[in-house]
Amino acid sequence: MKLKHFVLGLILMVMINQFFWLSTIPYNQAPDEWSHFWVSRFILEKGYYPKYLKDPVDGILKEGDRVTPAFNGMPPLAYLTQAGFLIFFNQLVSPGNYYLLGRLSQLIFTPFLLIGAYLLAKAWFKKSGLVKIFCLMVGFWPSLTFLSSYINSDWAAVCLTSFFIGLASYFQSRPVNFKTAGWLGLSLGAALLSRYNAFIVLLLTTIYLIYRWLNQKNWLAILGFSLSSGLSGGWWYIHNWLKYHDLLLVRPFYQAISLVRPEEVRNYSLAQFFQSGWFQTSFKSLVFSFDWNYRFWPAVFYGLILVIAIAVSLTNLIKSKARFYCWSFIAVSALWLQAAWHSWRLSFQPQGRHLLPGILLILSLGFFSLQAWLSLSLALLVFSLNVYSLVFQIIPTYLVLPRSGVYPVLDYFNQLQFNRPLIFNRFWLMTYLLIFVILGSGLFLDLIKVLKHD
């Protein structure tokens, strides 16, 4: 199977898997889903984007007993995408199911994640088998799947940042003209409109590109990149500065957090922060956690992954002298520092989602010098844990199921009623499962075949 066909099949398979997750998890059973969804519902109902600090007043959103900072001061791309789905398809579902449309809009960004993984792996890994295995691991990394299954702006940031990193990796050793640099700049601009926790990775990747073009005296590439990224993503920040004299609009947001969530503003000393458990919980969340980040796998899974990660990273650090590995290591380290500083000084959130914009670089550090058979073993472990999470964690947690001989899979489908809207009903879910099994069988057989030849 050609590499491009493999990636296309994998994209479809990953999206079907994400569809099962987003169909299963109840509304608002994930961090801040209702407040993220409020932005797109406001656009549907009012016909315009909510005005900062006016819709709602002082940037504090109240709905029943729930109070939270409003997210309409954050970059708008994810919310505009969700609103677009609501505007075009709201007649197809009842208002109580609008959240399913908001979640479904997340899948628009999924191909960018896997195309970015493909471009990065193609640029740095010599064997096509390793490229396929790397894409498989990225597509079924459990914390990524959970992030894609509820309404937020993080998923757009992860996918678009990964796409930009993939393009930068692919073109770092290839000639870049004005037009190509413009496309690179457009991908950066889109990522800049997603979420702020991706900024450090975007900045370091941009510096990496500009440094290479300066050495090559490629002034046209620098010009095309700068114009494109500035026009596509810079307008939001220019608007913020001209209207509010605040480039990022984050100061009122964190002031609102201190009012409505005072427990997140810890004012730790550095010693207290290191003793808070932030690093351990963030690592576990980076791998997988769900339900407001307090439900986890059994500890043995995290211990196994941590041991593998340490062993592989040390091996690569000793063996590798490649420029790419050094860049990845610096970017991942900077991402950890940014996330730690955010929790220490602004809002204490031991959550792996703050690290996920650099997931391609994090995983590539482990793939850099692994043998193909070991990489495939790790990818199959990740795939198995993803399925385990859905079948034995997500479904039993949120659905009350009677036991049967094949618990809980058949009970899951038997419980779903035909009155669910359109593509979410039982018939279509069974169809997606069949496609998933057929695609998965074909892709895994192709992987085995490729590894024998590699």
C-alpha positions in Angstrom: 0.0 0.0 0.0 1.4 3.4 -0.9 2.3 5.6 2.0 -0.2 8.3 1.0 -3.0 5.8 0.8 -2.1 4.4 4.2 -2.3 7.8 5.8 -5.7 8.5 4.1 -7.0 5.2 5.4 -5.6 6.0 8.9 -7.2 9.4 8.9 -10.6 7.9 8.3 -10.0 5.2 10.9 -8.9 7.8 13.5 -12.0 10.0 12.8 -14.3 7.0 13.3 -12.6 6.2 16.6 -13.0 9.8 17.7 -16.7 9.7 16.6 -17.3 6.8 19.1 -15.7 8.8 21.9 -17.6 12.0 21.2 -20.9 10.0 20.9 -20.4 8.3 24.3 -19.2 11.0 26.7 -22.1 13.0 28.2 -22.3 16.7 27.6 -20.1 18.8 29.9 -18.4 15.7 31.4 -15.1 17.2 30.3 -13.2 20.4 31.4 -15.2 23.6 30.7 -17.2 22.2 27.8 -20.3 24.2 28.5 -18.3 27.5 28.6 -16.5 26.7 25.4 -19.8 25.8 23.7 -21.4 29.0 25.0 -19.4 31.1 22.5 -20.6 29.2 19.4 -24.2 29.1 20.7 -24.1 32.8 21.3 -23.1 33.3 17.6 -25.9 31.1 16.5 -28.5 32.9 18.6 -27.3 36.5 18.4 -25.8 36.5 14.9 -22.4 38.1 16.0 -19.3 37.2 17.9 -19.7 38.0 21.6 -18.1 41.3 22.6 -15.2 41.0 25.0 -16.1 42.1 28.6 -19.6 42.9 27.5 -21.0 39.6 26.4 -21.0 38.6 29.3 -20.4 41.5 31.6 -16.8 41.6 33.0 -16.0 38.4 31.1 -17.7 36.2 33.8 -20.2 33.7 32.4 -23.1 32.5 34.7 -25.5 29.8 33.8 -27.6 28.4 36.6 -25.2 27.3 39.4 -22.2 27.3 37.1 -19.8 30.3 37.0 -16.7 30.5 34.9 -14.5 33.0 32.9 -15.8 33.5 29.4 -13.7 32.2 26.5 -14.6 34.8 23.9 -11.3 36.6 24.6 -9.4 33.6 23.4 -8.3 33.2 19.7 -11.5 32.6 17.7 -10.9 30.0 15.0 -12.2 26.9 16.9 -15.3 28.8 18.1 -16.0 30.1 14.6 -15.7 26.6 13.2 -18.2 25.3 15.8 -20.6 28.1 15.1 -20.4 27.4 11.4 -21.5 23.8 12.0 -24.4 25.0 14.2 -25.5 27.6 11.7 -25.5 25.2 8.7 -26.8 22.0 10.4 -28.9 23.1 13.3 -32.1 22.3 11.5 -31.1 18.6 11.4 -31.0 18.1 15.2 -33.0 19.2 18.2 -31.5 22.0 20.4 -30.7 19.4 23.1 -28.3 17.8 20.6 -26.6 20.9 19.4 -23.5 19.9 21.4 -23.1 16.9 19.1 -22.7 19.3 16.2 -20.1 21.3 18.1 -18.1 18.2 18.9 -18.5 16.9 15.3 -16.9 20.2 14.1 -13.7 19.2 15.9 -13.1 16.4 13.4 -12.4 19.1 10.7 -9.0 19.6 12.3 -8.1 15.9 12.7 -6.6 15.5 9.2 -4.2 18.3 9.9 -2.7 16.4 12.9 -2.1 13.3 10.9 -0.8 15.1 7.8 1.6 16.9 10.0 2.7 13.6 11.5 3.2 12.2 8.0 5.3 15.2 6.8 7.5 15.2 9.9 8.1 11.5 9.8 8.7 11.5 6.1 11.3 14.2 6.6 13.2 12.5 9.4 12.7 8.8 9.3 14.3 6.8 6.5 12.0 3.8 6.3 8.4 4.0 5.2 7.4 1.5 7.8 8.5 3.9 10.6 6.6 6.7 9.0 3.4 4.6 9.1 4.0 3.4 12.6 4.6 7.0 13.8 1.4 8.2 12.2 -0.5 5.2 13.8 0.8 6.1 17.3 -0.1 9.8 16.9 -3.6 9.0 15.7 -4.4 6.7 18.6 -2.6 8.5 21.4 -5.3 8.3 24.1 -5.1 11.8 25.5 -5.4 13.2 22.0 -8.5 11.1 21.3 -10.1 12.3 24.5 -9.3 15.9 23.7 -11.0 15.6 20.3 -14.2 14.2 21.9 -15.5 17.3 23.6 -15.9 21.0 22.7 -12.8 23.1 23.3 -10.2 25.2 21.5 -7.3 23.0 22.5 -7.9 20.4 19.7 -7.6 23.0 17.0 -4.3 24.2 18.5 -2.9 20.7 18.7 -3.8 19.9 15.1 -2.8 23.2 13.5 0.4 23.4 15.4 1.3 19.9 14.4 0.5 20.7 10.8 2.9 23.7 10.9 5.6 21.7 12.6 5.2 19.0 9.9 5.4 21.5 7.1 8.5 23.1 8.7 10.2 19.7 9.1 9.4 18.7 5.5 10.7 22.0 3.9 13.7 22.6 6.2 15.9 20.6 3.8 14.1 21.5 0.5 14.1 24.7 -1.6 11.5 27.2 -0.5 10.3 30.0 -2.8 7.9 32.9 -2.1 4.8 30.8 -2.7 5.8 27.9 -0.6 6.8 30.2 2.2 3.4 31.8 1.9 1.7 28.4 2.6 4.0 27.9 5.6 3.0 31.3 6.8 -0.7 30.6 6.3 -0.4 27.4 8.5 1.3 29.5 11.2 -1.4 32.1 11.0 -4.1 29.5 11.4 -2.3 28.1 14.5 -2.0 31.5 16.0 -5.8 31.8 15.9 -6.3 28.6 17.9 -5.0 28.8 21.5 -2.2 30.5 23.4 -0.6 27.4 24.9 0.9 26.5 21.5 2.8 29.8 21.3 6.2 28.6 22.6 6.4 25.7 20.1 5.2 28.0 17.2 7.8 30.6 18.2 10.7 28.1 18.3 9.7 26.5 15.1 9.5 29.9 13.4 12.9 30.8 14.7 14.2 27.5 13.4 12.9 28.3 9.9 14.0 31.9 9.8 17.5 31.0 11.0 17.9 28.6 8.1 16.6 31.1 5.5 18.9 33.8 6.8 21.8 31.5 6.4 20.7 30.8 2.8 20.0 34.5 2.2 16.5 33.5 1.1 14.9 36.9 1.5 11.9 36.0 -0.7 11.0 33.1 1.6 11.2 35.4 4.7 9.1 38.0 3.0 6.4 35.5 1.8 6.3 33.8 5.2 6.0 37.1 7.2 3.3 38.6 4.9 1.2 35.4 4.9 1.4 34.7 8.7 0.8 38.4 9.5 -2.2 38.7 7.3 -3.8 35.4 8.2 -3.2 35.4 12.0 -1.9 38.8 12.9 -5.2 40.7 12.5 -6.6 39.2 15.8 -3.7 40.6 17.8 -3.8 44.0 16.0 -7.5 44.2 16.8 -6.8 43.4 20.4 -4.1 46.1 20.7 -6.0 48.8 18.9 -9.3 48.2 20.8 -8.2 47.0 24.2 -4.5 47.9 24.4 -4.0 44.3 25.4 -2.3 42.0 22.8 -3.5 38.7 24.2 -6.5 39.7 26.3 -5.4 37.4 29.1 -5.1 39.7 32.0 -8.9 40.1 32.5 -9.3 36.4 32.0 -7.0 35.5 34.8 -8.5 38.2 37.0 -11.9 36.4 36.4 -10.3 33.1 37.3 -9.1 34.5 40.6 -12.7 35.6 41.4 -14.6 32.5 40.4 -12.0 29.8 40.9 -9.8 31.1 43.7 -8.7 27.5 44.4 -6.7 27.6 41.1 -4.6 30.6 42.3 -2.3 28.8 44.7 0.5 31.4 45.2 2.9 28.5 45.8 6.6 29.1 46.5 8.8 27.2 44.1 9.5 24.5 46.6 5.8 24.1 47.3 5.1 23.8 43.6 7.6 21.0 43.2 5.9 19.2 46.0 2.3 19.8 44.7 2.3 16.7 42.4 2.0 18.9 39.3 4.6 17.0 37.3 3.3 13.5 38.1 -0.3 14.4 37.3 0.6 16.3 34.2 2.6 13.3 32.9 -0.3 11.0 33.6 -2.7 13.4 31.9 -0.4 13.7 28.9 -0.7 10.0 28.4 -4.4 9.7 29.3 -6.9 11.0 31.8 -10.6 11.8 31.4 -13.6 13.2 33.2 -12.2 16.6 34.4 -8.7 15.1 34.6 -9.2 13.0 37.7 -10.0 9.5 36.3 -6.9 7.6 35.3 -5.7 4.1 34.2 -4.3 1.7 36.7 -0.9 3.0 37.8 1.0 0.1 36.2 0.3 1.5 32.7 1.8 4.9 33.5 4.8 3.2 35.2 5.4 1.1 32.1 5.2 4.1 29.7 7.4 6.2 32.0 10.1 3.5 32.1 10.0 3.1 28.3 10.1 6.9 27.8 13.1 7.4 30.1 15.0 4.5 28.5 14.4 5.6 24.9 15.1 9.3 25.6 18.4 8.6 27.3 19.4 6.2 24.5 18.5 8.8 21.8 20.3 11.6 23.7 23.5 9.6 23.8 23.3 8.3 20.2 21.9 11.2 18.3 23.7 14.2 17.1 21.1 15.3 14.6 20.0 18.9 14.5 16.4 17.8 14.5 16.7 15.9 17.7 18.3 18.9 19.4 15.5 21.2 18.2 12.9 18.8 19.4 14.5 18.4 22.8 14.7 22.2 23.2 11.1 22.8 22.1 9.7 20.0 24.3 11.7 21.3 27.3 10.4 24.9 26.7 6.8 23.6 26.5 7.1 21.9 29.9 8.6 25.1 31.3 5.7 27.2 29.9 3.1 24.8 31.2 4.8 24.7 34.7 5.1 28.5 34.8 1.4 28.8 33.9 0.3 26.6 36.8 2.8 28.1 39.2 2.1 31.8 38.6 -1.4 32.0 36.9 -3.8 29.1 37.3 -2.9 25.7 38.8 -3.8 23.2 36.2 -1.9 19.9 36.2 -3.3 18.9 32.8 -1.5 17.3 29.9 -3.4 19.3 27.3 -1.0 22.2 27.9 1.8 19.9 26.5 -0.1 18.4 23.6 0.7 21.1 21.0 4.2 19.6 21.0 3.0 16.0 20.8 4.7 15.3 17.4 8.0 16.4 18.9 7.5 14.5 22.1 6.8 11.3 20.3 9.4 11.8 17.7 12.1 11.9 20.4 11.3 8.3 21.1 11.1 7.2 17.5 14.4 8.7 16.4 16.6 5.6 16.8 14.2 2.8 17.6 14.2 -0.4 15.6 11.1 -0.9 13.5 9.8 -3.9 15.4 10.1 -2.1 18.7 8.3 1.0 17.3 5.5 -1.3 16.0 5.2 -2.9 19.5 4.9 0.5 21.1 2.3 1.7 18.5 0.3 -1.5 19.1 0.4 -0.9 22.8 -0.9 2.7 22.3 -3.6 1.4 20.0 -4.6 -1.2 22.5 -4.7 1.3 25.4 -6.9 3.6 23.3 -9.4 0.8 22.7 -9.2 -0.3 26.3 -9.9 3.3 27.4 -13.1 3.5 25.4 -14.4 -0.1 26.1 -13.4 -0.5 29.7 -13.2 3.1 31.0 -15.4 5.5 29.0 -18.4 3.3 28.2 -18.7 1.6 31.7 -18.3 5.0 33.4 -21.0 6.9 31.5 -23.5 4.1 30.4 -25.3 1.8 32.8 -25.1 -1.4 31.0 -26.4 -4.9 31.8 -23.8 -7.6 31.4 -23.8 -10.0 28.5 -21.4 -12.5 27.0 -19.4 -9.8 25.1 -19.8 -7.0 27.7 -19.7 -4.1 27.2 -19.6 -3.7 23.4 -22.9 -5.2 22.3 -24.7 -3.7 25.3 -23.4 -0.3 24.3 -25.0 -0.6 20.9 -28.2 -2.2 22.2 -28.7 0.8 24.6 -28.4 3.4 21.9 -31.8 4.3 20.6 -32.9 5.0 17.0 -34.2 8.4 18.0 -30.7 9.8 18.3 -30.1 12.3 15.4 -29.0 11.1 12.0 -25.5 9.9 11.9 -25.4 9.3 15.6 -28.0 6.5 15.7 -27.4 2.8 16.2 -27.4 1.8 12.5 -24.8 4.3 11.6 -22.6 3.5 14.6 -22.6 -0.2 13.7 -21.7 0.8 10.1 -18.8 2.9 11.4 -17.6 0.0 13.5 -17.6 -2.3 10.5 -15.6 0.2 8.5 -13.2 0.6 11.4 -12.5 -3.1 11.7 -12.0 -3.5 7.9 -9.7 -0.5 7.7 -7.8 -1.6 10.8 -7.2 -5.1 9.5 -5.9 -3.8 6.2 -3.6 -1.2 7.7 -2.1 -3.7 10.2 -1.5 -6.3 7.5 0.2 -3.7 5.4 2.4 -2.7 8.4 3.6 -6.2 8.9 4.3 -6.6 5.2 6.2 -3.4 5.0 8.3 -4.2 8.0 9.4 -7.5 6.5 10.7 -5.7 3.4 12.3 -2.8 5.4 
